Amino acid sequence: MCVGVPMQVVECEENRALCAGRGTREWLDTRLVGAVAPGDWLLAFCGAAHEKLDAARAAAMLDAFAALEAALSGQYDAGDFFADLDRDPQLPAHLRKPV
């Protein structure tokens, strides 16, 4: 399985950006996502940025990685990582019955 990782832009050059995430720094090719600025969040995979992310989505993805690491180490409590688990699930708007 292939998994992209959220990384935050630290420094920019033409067609690439130095990004930091999960304890590492890496230069990413940014030609797929266009211009980026320091502070932007990118979805990184195989040395390239594949998508721009908003901060909330990046944080949710990083929480999911932290939950996976906790589960693998035997220290997992879902409530620590997914704050919305106690709410009732809602269907997306396009699947709801018209009122």
Secondary structure, 3 states (H helix, E strand, C coil): CCCCEEEEEEEEECCEEEEEECCEEEEEECCCCCCCCCCCEEEEECCEEEEEECHHHHHHHHHHHHHHHHHHHCCCCHHHHCCCCCCCCCCCHHHCCCC
